[in-house]
Amino acid sequence: MKPFTALVLAGSRGEPDALCAYADVSHKGLIELGGETLLARVIGALDRAGASHIGVSASDGAIIAALKELETKAQLEALPASGSPSVSVGQGARALGLPVLVTTVDHALLQPEWIQRFLADIPDHADVAALLAPEAAVRAAAPDTIRSYMKFRDGRYSGCNLFYLRNERALAVIDLWRQVEAHRKQPWKIAAMLGPRMLIGYLLGRLTLDDAVQRLGRKAGVEAAAVRTPYGLAAVDVDKPADLDLVRRLVEG
């Protein structure tokens, strides 16, 4: 098991959070699931997967305090967070060094084998990679979940909040990431960023997942790859109250 460095995004967008209000916590990383906070679950999965150094991008004092209480084999480090996840990724990657695996504190069901499989499946030529789950795998694993899917000629896919930045070139993706963030619920707008031909191709269902990811990468000047996972639950994060209810049923029975 090859050691790796990981970055966990645990910042705040600075707006009222319905999930935190629902769970009665100050930050969603403090939500308890199966006797552990989401923060502890994510850190634990990374640690068991072989992470040697884990940085947590956070601005909430309670999250930073909770991080200090965790015991891991990996070196843990608190890093300052920005109001934008993409900016936090850039800052965190530079602080930790590259390559770096990036995930989020609300990845409540994260498992070591998902991480190890993702790292093993990243093509050698890729500067940056993202993990995605086919719709069929997601629905088979969690029929009740409501996810956002991107539709391509070869199927519909949901993001899994696992990314890999291999080198300095990968940091060029950060500016593009900001634009993708703004349109993450409207895939056609992401296609439109690549020009009218790509938008038409997406709307007509002619664009494959690999086509889209490679062209997005070229727009940023990098080699980008989409990695498909057979683990449908990898697409389930905790972003709203219904997500929390779902993962509680899955974890706590």
N, C-alpha and C positions, 0 to 999 in steps of 0.2 A: 504494500500500500504506500504509494508515493506521497510524501507530505505536500501540503499546499497552503496558501494564504487565503483567507476569506474576509469579506467585508459584509457586515449585516447592517442594512438600512433601518434605523429605528428613530428617525426624525419625526417632525410634525409639520403639517402644511399650514399650521397657524389658524385653522378654522374650526368651528364647533364640530365635534366628532360624535355622531349618533351612536356609534359602536361603544365608545367609552362610557357614554351616558347609560346605555343599555346594560353594560357590564359593571357599572359603578366603580370605574378605575380612572386614574388620571392619564394613563397611556395604555394603548392596547397591548403593548408588550408585557404588561403586568396582569393581564387576564389569566386566570388559572384554568388549566385544562388537564384532567387526569392527575391532579395533585402537583402540577408544575406550571410556572408561568410560561407564556409563549416565548419570552426571551430565553428562559432556561431550556425549553424544548429545542429551539433552533440552534442555540449554542451547543447543546448536547449532541445533536445530530451531526453538526460539523466536526465536533471533537472526535466522535466515534468513526467518522469517515476518514480521518487522518489529517485534519487541519493542524498545522503547527503554530499558526499565528492567526488570531481572529480579532479584527477591529470592529467595533460597534459604533456606528455614526449616530449620535444622540445628543439632544439638547435638554431633555427632561431629567431633572435631578434625581428623581426616583428610579429611573432606568439606570443611570450611572451608578447609583448606590446598590441596586440589585445586582449589577454586573460584578461589583467587587465581592459579592457574597458567593459567587459561583466557583466551584472547584473543577478544573479541567486539566488535561495534559497539555493542551495548547496554551500559548501565551495569549492573555486577553488584554485588550487595550481600548479605552474609550476615546473616540474621536469627535470633534465638533461637527454638528449637522447643519445643513443649510435648509431653507424652506423648500427648496427644490430637490427631489431625489437625484436628478441628473447631476446637479452641482455637487451634491454630497458624494456621489460616486467618483467624480473627478478628484475632489479633495482627498477622499479616502484612499483611492488608488495610488495617488502620489505619496501619501503619508506611509502607506504600508509597503509599497513597491509592487512591481509587476513580475509575473502574472498574478492575477487575483480572481477569485470566484466571488460573485456578488449575489446576495439574496436579501430577503426582507424579514423583519421580525414577526410578521403576521403569517409566515409560512408554517402554520401550526402542525401540519402532519408530516413535515419534512423527515425523510429517512436517509440513513447513511448510504444504503444501496442505490438510492436515486442519484445521490451526489457522485458516487464512485462510477456509476454507469455513464453519467453525463460526461465526466472528465475523460473516461476511456473512449467515448464515442466522438469527441471533438476532432475534426480533421486536422492533420498536422499543418496544413497551409493556412488555417484560419487565424486571423488576428483577433477576432471577436466571435463569440458564439452565444446562441440563446437556446434554451430548452423549451419545446412545445409539445403538447399532448394532442393526439387526434381526438376528435369529438367522440368517436365510438368508445375509445378507452375511458374517457371521462364519464360518459353516461353509464358504462358498465360498472364502473367503480362507485359512482355516486349519482344514481338516477334522479335524485331530488335537487341536485345543485343547479343553480342558474349561473352560467358563465357567459362571458363575452367571447364569441368565436370570430375568427377571421376566415373568410371563405375563399378557397382557391380551387383551381381546376382539379387538384388531387385530393380535395377534401377540406374539411373545416378543422381549425386548430385553435387551441387556447394556450396562452402563455403560462409559464410555470414559475416565474419569478426566480429563475436561475440563469445567470449570465457569466461569461468568462471573458476576461480581458487579458490577452497574452503578452502584449508589448506596448511600447510607447505609441506605435501607430494606432493602437486600439483606442487611445484617448481622443482621437479625432472623432470618434462616434458620439462623444458627450454632447456636442452642439446639436447633432441630429437627434439625439435622444430627447432633448428638450422639446423639439418639435413633435416627435412621436408621442411624448407624454400628453401634450395638449390635445391630441386627437386619438388617444388610446381606445376610446369607446366608439370611434367612427373610422373604421379601417379604410373606407373609400377616400378619406381625406389624406391618409398616409400614402395611398397609391397616387393621389393627385400631386404630392410633393415631387414625384418622379417624372412629372410631365403628362401631357394629355394622352399620349399613346399608352402609357402605363395605366392611367386612370380608366381608359376605355377597355383595355385588356382585363383589368380587375373586374369592372362592372359586367363585362360579358362572360366572365368565368374562364378566361383564357390563360390567366396567370397562375403558375404553380408557386407553392411556398418557397421553393429554392430560388426560383426566378426573382421573387420579390425581395428576399433577404439578400441575395447577391447584388441586386441593383441598388438596394439601400446602402449596402456596404461600399459599392463603387462611388456612390454619391458622396460618401464621407472619406473616400480614398483608402479604404481598407478591404481586406478579404474577410467577408462575413459568412457564417454558416448557421443553418437551422439544424438543431439536433432533435430528433423525435424520441419521445419516451414511451414505453409501454405502460408506465405507471399512471393511470388516470387520475389518481388522487394528488399527483404532483401539481395539478392545475387548480387545486382548491386552496385558496388563502382565506383569511378572515378579515374581510373588508367592510362587512355590514352585519347587523344583528342576525339575519337569516343564515349567514355563513357560520356564525358562532353556534347557533342552534344545531346546524348540520354536523360540525366537527365534534360537538359534545355528544351527539348520538353515536357517531362513529367511534369515538375514543372511550366514552363512559358507558356505552351500551344503552 
